[in-house]
């Protein structure tokens, strides 16, 4: 097939400069292990796990076989007042990975749906305990919580919000945690925990009893890998406990081994009340997300309803889809059998060495990283994002896929990456950026 502007025009692509892309398309037609193959037959190493999804690498036959087998047994079953076994098995498997008292899992189809579901769960929980007046939500500047209306309202990225009006009311934003003092600091910054006191200020301004939940990414991902200062998440937990506010961790990027532990909650030793997840849950093979909640939240919502009545009026046609569950179960098997979470922890130092090694380049203005997730900023060009757009094309042409947000490069290779793979990613980054 010839890939020209005319043959591509009908697809309105997400988060893409459509006219620019269709004039010079970047198409991948095959994936295997660490690599893509593009439509020209060239190898492109995947330095971003797709979109942080493919933690076990590409072309995993185990997942394909599990999905095919499931489709031949039962292809679809509704989960409204009826169910099929795979979703119950998967919920049990996920609960084994979450902190001890987070044992109830609600399935969605994406991280965006997980966030909107978490918003509704928070509302339902407070209503069930007689505090339905808690209608305010707290998020952060530079936050990304998906693109549904609730997630857009929580997000603190201007370009994701500016043309969509007021979206959901009652959302306030704490300051983000990046500071010029943190430039080129590896791991958690040593100062900045006091920024969590913004939540205390909102509790004083709005009334702590009026705030339903505080949403944070443990490591802010899409905005540029903002690692929390030491003590920051602990302070948020303390303030939430003081005022009866639910703490929600958006683990869509951090979850399933990215930080060397099952979730960021374990990496930082802070347990939230609600966790959202998606992406690497199925290794990116099929759309799926989930929300895991503390037992006390589930029990409060369920026990408040009359016997035989629906307790939570929310759900999706494809919640717990059997094929997606099969993909997720096979993915969790791979993570366990290959020890990929532990491998990520062991590989982190080598990976961060490779990315922080770029700090001597004039074009690199900051580097941040934790586990197998890193980001670095590029010196601005003629307009915000112009340097990043140029870097994306040049890196892809040189055989490397990474994620760009504005002028920030995000690197998050599959957890199967070897030292040689990491060295190749670092080498391509250096060769391209040194000549920009």
C-alpha positions as CSV (number, residue, x, y, z in Angstrom):
1,X,0.0,0.0,0.0
2,X,1.2,3.5,-0.8
3,X,0.9,5.8,2.2
4,X,0.2,9.3,0.9
5,X,-1.8,12.2,2.2
6,X,-4.9,11.2,0.3
7,X,-4.9,7.6,1.7
8,X,-4.5,8.9,5.3
9,X,-6.8,11.9,5.3
10,X,-10.0,10.3,6.7
11,X,-8.4,9.5,10.1
12,X,-8.5,12.5,12.5
13,X,-5.5,11.5,14.7
14,X,-5.4,12.3,18.4
15,X,-2.8,14.7,19.9
16,X,-1.2,15.0,16.4
17,X,-0.3,17.8,14.0
18,X,-2.5,16.1,11.4
19,X,-1.5,18.2,8.4
20,X,2.2,17.9,9.2
21,X,2.0,14.1,9.9
22,X,0.1,13.3,6.7
23,X,2.6,15.1,4.6
24,X,5.4,13.0,5.9
25,X,3.9,10.0,7.8
26,X,5.6,8.0,10.5
27,X,3.9,4.6,10.4
28,X,4.8,1.5,12.3
29,X,3.7,-1.8,10.8
30,X,5.3,-4.4,13.1
31,X,6.4,-4.7,16.7
32,X,8.7,-7.3,18.2
33,X,10.6,-7.2,21.5
34,X,12.1,-3.7,21.9
35,X,11.6,-2.7,18.3
36,X,9.1,-1.4,15.8
37,X,9.4,-1.7,12.1
38,X,8.2,1.3,10.1
39,X,6.4,1.3,6.8
40,X,9.8,1.7,5.0
41,X,11.1,-1.5,6.5
42,X,13.4,0.3,9.0
43,X,13.9,-0.7,12.6
44,X,12.8,1.9,15.3
45,X,13.7,1.1,18.9
46,X,10.8,1.8,21.3
47,X,12.1,4.2,23.9
48,X,8.7,5.0,25.3
49,X,6.9,1.6,25.6
50,X,4.5,2.8,23.0
51,X,2.7,5.3,25.2
52,X,4.0,3.9,28.5
53,X,1.9,0.7,27.7
54,X,4.1,-2.0,26.5
55,X,6.2,-2.8,29.5
56,X,6.8,-6.4,28.4
57,X,7.8,-5.4,24.9
58,X,6.0,-6.1,21.6
59,X,4.8,-9.2,19.9
60,X,4.2,-11.3,23.0
61,X,2.7,-14.5,21.7
62,X,1.6,-15.5,25.2
63,X,-0.9,-12.6,25.2
64,X,-2.1,-13.1,21.6
65,X,-2.7,-16.8,22.3
66,X,-4.6,-16.0,25.6
67,X,-6.8,-13.5,23.8
68,X,-7.5,-15.9,20.9
69,X,-8.4,-18.7,23.3
70,X,-10.7,-16.4,25.2
71,X,-12.5,-15.2,22.0
72,X,-13.3,-18.8,21.1
73,X,-14.7,-19.5,24.5
74,X,-16.7,-16.4,25.1
75,X,-16.1,-13.2,23.1
76,X,-18.3,-10.8,25.1
77,X,-20.5,-10.8,28.1
78,X,-22.2,-7.9,29.8
79,X,-21.2,-7.0,33.3
80,X,-24.5,-5.4,34.3
81,X,-26.3,-8.0,36.5
82,X,-24.3,-10.8,34.8
83,X,-20.6,-11.7,34.6
84,X,-18.0,-14.0,33.3
85,X,-15.1,-15.6,35.2
86,X,-12.1,-13.7,33.7
87,X,-13.0,-10.4,35.3
88,X,-13.2,-11.9,38.8
89,X,-9.9,-13.7,38.4
90,X,-8.3,-10.5,37.2
91,X,-9.6,-8.5,40.0
92,X,-8.1,-11.0,42.5
93,X,-4.7,-10.9,40.7
94,X,-4.7,-7.0,40.6
95,X,-5.6,-6.9,44.3
96,X,-2.5,-9.1,45.1
97,X,-0.3,-6.3,43.7
98,X,-2.0,-3.3,45.4
99,X,-1.3,-2.3,49.0
100,X,-2.8,-4.6,51.6
101,X,-6.2,-2.9,52.3
102,X,-6.9,-2.0,48.6
103,X,-8.7,-5.1,47.5
104,X,-11.7,-4.1,45.3
105,X,-11.3,-3.4,41.6
106,X,-13.7,-1.7,39.2
107,X,-12.8,-2.2,35.5
108,X,-12.8,0.5,32.8
109,X,-11.4,0.8,29.3
110,X,-8.7,3.5,29.7
111,X,-6.9,5.7,32.1
112,X,-9.3,8.6,31.3
113,X,-12.3,6.4,32.2
114,X,-10.5,5.3,35.4
115,X,-10.2,8.9,36.5
116,X,-13.8,9.8,35.8
117,X,-14.8,6.6,37.6
118,X,-12.6,7.5,40.6
119,X,-14.4,10.9,40.8
120,X,-17.7,9.2,40.9
121,X,-16.6,6.7,43.5
122,X,-15.4,9.6,45.7
123,X,-18.8,11.3,45.3
124,X,-20.7,8.0,46.0
125,X,-18.6,7.2,49.1
126,X,-19.1,10.6,50.7
127,X,-22.8,10.5,49.9
128,X,-23.2,7.1,51.4
129,X,-21.6,8.3,54.7
130,X,-23.9,11.3,54.9
131,X,-21.3,13.9,53.6
132,X,-22.7,14.4,50.1
133,X,-21.8,18.1,50.5
134,X,-18.2,17.3,49.7
135,X,-18.2,18.5,46.1
136,X,-14.8,20.1,45.7
137,X,-11.8,18.4,44.2
138,X,-8.1,19.2,44.4
139,X,-5.5,18.5,41.7
140,X,-2.2,20.1,40.6
141,X,-0.8,22.4,38.0
142,X,1.0,20.5,35.2
143,X,-1.1,17.5,36.0
144,X,-2.4,15.1,33.3
145,X,-5.4,13.0,34.2
146,X,-6.8,11.9,30.8
147,X,-9.1,13.6,28.5
148,X,-12.7,12.9,29.6
149,X,-14.5,15.8,31.1
150,X,-13.6,15.0,34.7
151,X,-10.0,14.3,33.8
152,X,-9.8,17.5,31.7
153,X,-11.1,19.4,34.7
154,X,-8.5,17.9,37.0
155,X,-5.6,18.4,34.5
156,X,-3.3,21.3,34.9
157,X,-2.0,21.5,31.3
158,X,-3.1,24.7,29.6
159,X,-3.3,23.3,26.1
160,X,-5.6,20.5,27.3
161,X,-8.0,22.9,28.9
162,X,-8.1,26.3,27.2
163,X,-10.7,25.7,24.5
164,X,-13.1,23.5,26.6
165,X,-14.7,26.2,28.7
166,X,-15.3,25.7,32.4
167,X,-15.7,21.9,32.1
168,X,-16.4,20.5,35.6
169,X,-16.8,23.1,38.4
170,X,-15.4,22.9,41.9
171,X,-11.8,21.9,41.0
172,X,-8.8,23.8,42.4
173,X,-5.2,23.3,41.6
174,X,-2.2,23.1,43.9
175,X,1.2,24.3,42.6
176,X,3.3,21.8,40.7
177,X,6.4,20.5,42.3
178,X,9.1,21.5,39.8
179,X,11.5,24.2,40.8
180,X,14.6,25.6,39.2
181,X,16.5,24.5,42.3
182,X,15.7,20.9,41.3
183,X,17.5,21.0,38.0
184,X,19.5,17.9,37.2
185,X,18.6,16.3,40.5
186,X,18.3,12.5,40.3
187,X,15.5,10.8,42.1
188,X,13.5,12.7,44.7
189,X,14.4,16.4,45.3
190,X,15.4,17.0,48.9
191,X,13.4,20.2,49.2
192,X,9.8,21.1,48.3
193,X,7.7,19.0,50.7
194,X,6.1,22.2,51.9
195,X,4.3,22.5,48.5
196,X,1.9,19.9,49.8
197,X,0.7,22.5,52.2
198,X,-1.3,24.0,49.3
199,X,-3.8,21.3,50.2
200,X,-4.0,22.6,53.7
201,X,-4.6,26.1,52.4
202,X,-7.4,24.9,50.2
203,X,-8.9,23.1,53.2
204,X,-8.8,26.4,55.1
205,X,-10.2,28.4,52.2
206,X,-12.9,26.0,51.0
207,X,-13.5,24.1,54.3
208,X,-11.9,20.8,54.6
209,X,-15.3,19.1,55.0
210,X,-16.3,20.3,51.5
211,X,-13.4,18.6,49.7
212,X,-14.1,15.1,48.4
213,X,-10.7,14.1,47.1
214,X,-7.2,15.1,46.1
215,X,-5.8,13.6,42.9
216,X,-2.1,13.4,42.2
217,X,0.2,11.4,39.9
218,X,2.9,10.1,42.3
219,X,5.4,11.0,39.5
220,X,3.8,13.5,37.1
221,X,4.3,11.7,33.8
222,X,3.1,13.3,30.6
223,X,4.0,16.8,31.8
224,X,7.7,15.8,32.0
225,X,8.5,13.3,34.8
226,X,8.2,15.5,37.9
227,X,9.4,13.4,40.8
228,X,7.8,14.3,44.1
229,X,10.1,15.9,46.7
230,X,10.9,13.8,49.8
231,X,8.1,14.1,52.3
232,X,5.6,15.6,49.8
233,X,3.4,12.6,49.3
234,X,3.6,11.8,53.0
235,X,2.4,15.3,53.8
236,X,-0.5,15.0,51.4
237,X,-1.5,11.8,53.2
238,X,-1.4,13.5,56.5
239,X,-3.6,16.4,55.4
240,X,-6.1,14.1,53.8
241,X,-6.4,12.1,57.0
242,X,-6.9,15.3,59.0
243,X,-9.9,16.5,56.9
244,X,-11.4,13.2,55.8
245,X,-10.3,13.8,52.2
246,X,-9.7,10.8,49.9
247,X,-6.2,10.6,48.4
248,X,-6.2,9.3,44.9
249,X,-3.0,8.2,43.1
250,X,-3.2,8.3,39.3
251,X,-1.0,5.2,38.6
252,X,-1.7,5.0,34.9
253,X,1.9,5.6,34.0
254,X,3.7,4.6,37.3
255,X,1.9,1.3,37.7
256,X,3.0,-2.2,36.9
257,X,6.7,-2.0,37.5
258,X,7.7,1.4,35.9
259,X,9.3,2.5,39.2
260,X,10.6,-0.9,40.1
261,X,7.7,-1.9,42.3
262,X,4.1,-3.0,41.4
263,X,2.9,0.6,42.0
264,X,4.3,4.0,43.0
265,X,2.4,3.6,46.3
266,X,5.0,0.9,47.3
267,X,7.9,2.8,45.8
268,X,7.2,5.9,48.0
269,X,5.7,4.1,50.9
270,X,2.5,6.0,50.9
271,X,-0.9,4.3,50.5
272,X,-3.7,6.2,48.9
273,X,-7.4,5.5,49.3
274,X,-8.0,5.0,45.5
275,X,-5.7,4.0,42.7
276,X,-6.3,4.4,39.0
277,X,-4.5,2.3,36.4
278,X,-4.5,1.3,32.7
279,X,-1.8,1.2,30.0
280,X,0.6,-1.6,31.1
281,X,-2.3,-3.6,32.6
282,X,-2.7,-5.4,29.3
283,X,0.7,-4.5,27.9
284,X,-1.1,-2.1,25.6
285,X,-2.6,-5.0,23.6
286,X,-6.3,-4.2,24.3
287,X,-7.9,-1.2,25.9
288,X,-8.4,-1.6,29.6
289,X,-8.2,0.4,32.8
290,X,-9.1,-0.2,36.5
291,X,-9.8,1.6,39.7
292,X,-8.8,-0.1,42.9
293,X,-10.2,1.1,46.2
294,X,-9.8,0.5,49.9
295,X,-12.1,-2.1,51.4
296,X,-13.7,0.6,53.6
297,X,-14.8,2.6,50.5
298,X,-16.3,-0.4,48.8
299,X,-18.1,-1.5,52.0
300,X,-19.5,2.0,52.7
301,X,-21.0,2.4,49.2
302,X,-22.3,-1.2,49.0
303,X,-23.7,-1.4,52.5
304,X,-25.6,1.9,52.2
305,X,-27.9,0.5,49.5
306,X,-31.0,-1.5,50.2
307,X,-30.8,-5.3,49.7
308,X,-31.0,-6.3,46.1
309,X,-30.5,-2.8,44.8
310,X,-27.8,-1.5,42.5
311,X,-25.3,0.2,44.8
312,X,-23.2,2.3,42.3
313,X,-24.9,3.6,39.2
314,X,-21.9,3.6,36.9
315,X,-20.3,1.3,34.4
316,X,-19.3,0.8,30.8
317,X,-20.4,-1.6,28.1
318,X,-16.9,-3.0,27.9
319,X,-16.2,-3.0,31.7
320,X,-14.4,-6.3,32.3
321,X,-14.5,-7.3,28.7
322,X,-13.4,-11.0,28.5
323,X,-10.8,-10.6,25.8
324,X,-9.2,-7.6,27.7
325,X,-9.2,-9.6,30.9
326,X,-7.4,-12.5,29.1
327,X,-4.8,-10.0,27.8
328,X,-4.3,-8.6,31.3
329,X,-4.0,-12.0,33.0
330,X,-1.4,-13.1,30.4
331,X,0.4,-9.9,30.9
332,X,0.5,-10.3,34.7
333,X,1.8,-13.8,34.1
334,X,4.7,-12.4,32.1
335,X,5.5,-9.8,34.7
336,X,5.6,-12.5,37.4
337,X,7.5,-15.2,35.4
338,X,10.1,-12.9,34.0
339,X,10.5,-10.9,37.2
340,X,10.1,-7.7,35.3
341,X,9.4,-5.4,38.2
342,X,12.6,-6.6,39.9
343,X,14.4,-6.3,36.6
344,X,13.2,-2.7,36.3
345,X,14.6,-1.9,39.8
346,X,17.9,-3.5,38.9
347,X,18.2,-1.7,35.5
348,X,17.2,1.8,36.9
349,X,20.7,3.0,37.7
350,X,22.0,2.1,34.3
351,X,19.0,3.7,32.6
352,X,19.2,6.9,34.6
353,X,23.0,7.0,34.1
354,X,22.3,7.0,30.3
355,X,19.8,9.8,30.4
356,X,21.6,12.0,33.0
357,X,24.7,11.6,30.8
358,X,23.0,14.0,28.3
359,X,23.1,17.0,30.7
360,X,26.4,18.2,29.2
361,X,24.6,19.0,25.9
362,X,23.8,22.7,25.4
363,X,20.3,21.9,24.2
364,X,19.4,20.0,27.4
365,X,18.3,22.4,30.2
366,X,17.1,19.8,32.8
367,X,17.0,16.1,33.5
368,X,14.7,14.2,35.9
369,X,14.1,10.6,36.5
370,X,13.0,7.7,38.8
371,X,13.0,4.0,38.2
372,X,12.6,3.4,34.4
373,X,11.0,6.8,33.7
374,X,12.9,9.9,32.8
375,X,12.3,13.2,31.2
376,X,14.5,16.1,30.0
377,X,13.8,19.6,28.8
378,X,15.1,21.1,25.5
379,X,16.0,24.7,25.1
380,X,13.1,26.5,23.5
381,X,13.0,27.5,19.8
382,X,10.9,29.9,17.8
383,X,7.7,29.0,19.7
384,X,6.9,26.7,22.6
385,X,7.1,23.1,21.4
386,X,8.9,23.9,18.2
387,X,12.2,22.3,19.4
388,X,10.4,19.3,20.6
389,X,8.5,18.8,17.3
390,X,11.8,18.9,15.5
391,X,13.5,16.5,17.9
392,X,10.6,14.0,17.6
393,X,11.1,13.8,13.8
394,X,14.9,13.7,13.9
395,X,14.9,11.0,16.6
396,X,12.4,8.9,14.7
397,X,14.4,9.2,11.5
398,X,17.5,8.1,13.4
399,X,15.6,5.0,14.6
400,X,14.2,6.0,18.1
401,X,10.7,6.4,19.3
402,X,10.2,8.6,22.4
403,X,7.3,10.6,23.8
404,X,7.4,14.4,23.4
405,X,5.3,16.9,25.5
406,X,6.1,20.4,24.2
407,X,9.9,20.7,24.5
408,X,10.2,17.8,27.0
409,X,11.4,14.4,25.9
410,X,10.1,11.5,27.9
411,X,11.9,8.1,27.9
412,X,10.4,5.0,29.3
413,X,11.6,1.8,27.6
414,X,10.0,-1.6,28.0
415,X,11.0,-3.3,31.2
416,X,12.6,-6.1,29.1
417,X,15.3,-3.7,28.0
418,X,18.9,-4.9,28.3
419,X,21.9,-2.7,29.1
420,X,22.7,-2.8,25.3
421,X,19.2,-1.5,24.5
422,X,19.6,1.4,27.0
423,X,23.0,2.2,25.6
424,X,21.5,2.3,22.1
425,X,18.8,4.7,23.2
426,X,21.2,6.9,24.9
427,X,23.6,6.9,21.9
428,X,20.8,7.9,19.5
429,X,19.7,10.7,21.8
430,X,23.2,12.1,22.1
431,X,24.0,11.9,18.4
432,X,20.7,13.6,17.4
433,X,20.6,16.3,20.1
434,X,24.2,17.2,19.8
435,X,23.5,18.2,16.2
436,X,20.4,20.3,16.8
